[in-house]
Amino acid sequence: MAKLTDTQIAELLSRGTAEVIVYEDLKKKLLSGKKLRVKLGIDPTGSDLHIGHAVVLRKLRQFQDLGHHVILLVGNFTGKIGDPTDKNETRKQLTDEEVATNLQNYLIQAGKILKLDKLEVVYNADWLSHMSFEEVVGLAANFTVQQMLERDMFEKRMAEGKPIHLHEFFYPLMQGYDSVVLRADLELGGTDQKFNCLAGRVLQRAHNEEPQNVLITPILEGLDGKEKMSKSLNNYIGIMEPPEEQYGKVMSIPDELILRYFELATDVPLEEMRRIGEDIEAGTNPRDVKMRLAREIVGMYHDKEAAQMAERHFIHLFQKKEVPDEIPAYKLPAKEIGLIEAIFQSGIEGSKSQIKRLIEQGGVKLNQETVKNKDHIFTPGKKPIIVQVGKRKFIQFVAE
């Protein structure tokens, strides 16, 4: 176990951290050199990770590097129920097959951050699926309905007249009981998980166990600088995206988020971050600082060479306002087709709703002319039609 100084503990518990419960108690344990059982629970409700997800995973990696026993709890039971956390409606319940597929993809991507060979992976269906109704009632007796209704998302849904299903109250009970079973000393989670993490402390006390400490990580804003990073909002940077895509997306973030991204999404030392902040205040062009940020992020998920190539691509394509020399071609039948359908078939953009949103926002061009009509129809011919989707994606449509 690595022995930490007060200064090192202060940085561990402050950088990329929104709140620690209970700070002094956790600090004491870290100073003691005790090997902590550190838990992070994930529900594999989706298959793609972005750098917003990586905030808590990177914090977990820090505890791995310090020699603590790190546990990744897979909610293959809770994932089928659905945590309402930041949702304004009941989350879709998943099948066993969907959970298994998402988990496989999750671990492949998480392996870019965590040391999978030094990670204990457990599944909460191993104990939750065998509980009796009497045991569930026993867990529920530790909480009140008023406590559950105080959660922000439930208050909002009640105000809007949207339903709250009884099974959604069980989610914090299950997550809290996971901590009892795993004898967790510390649980990590985003700000949307605070209630669930605190439920673990309640149930551990009820089972005569020492309550876990809780480390809450902040939510990273997306490329729009307003909403949390989310694939559904198309404001995300995927950790498996190509280097050029990652680099270009970083360059599009609002200037006021530069230092926040440095703090939450990179390993740049705090002292160097302070100098970067001073440079910005002194008049350094934010574009140049973002280029440094982009190199850091691309280098983390690919390598330094890929980051340098992505930077050259960005300079060539955007600072010089040039179209790429090589644009992939996609063949279509020589008959009328809707623009949304054509882009969707080509696979360069996600869902049709994302494509529609981009068109309405002026983010799609045909032969360098902006198209804002979501119902635009064209007919492919022998001469390629160059389509630009967003700032970085190009495709050319040609007739079969």
ABEGO torsion letter per residue (X at the ends): XBBBBAAAAAAAAABGBABBOBAAAAAAAAAAGBBBBBBBBBBBABABBBAAAAAAAAAAAAAAAAGBBBBBBBBAAAAAAEBABABABBBBBBBAAAAAAAAAAAAAAAAAABBAAABBBBBAAAAAAABBAAAAAAAAAABBAAAAAABAAAAAAAAAGBBBBAAAAAAAAAAAAAAAAAGBABBBBBAAAAAAAAAAAAAAAAAGBBBBBBBBBBBBBBAAGABBBBAAAGABBBAABBAAAAAAAAAABBAAAAAAAAAAABABBAAAAAAAAAAAAAGBBAAAAAAAAAAAAAAAABBAAAAAAAAAAAAAAAAAGBBBABBBBBBBBBBBBBAAAAAAAAGABBBAAAAAAAAAAGABBBGGBBBABAABBBBBBABBBBBBBEAABBBBBBBX
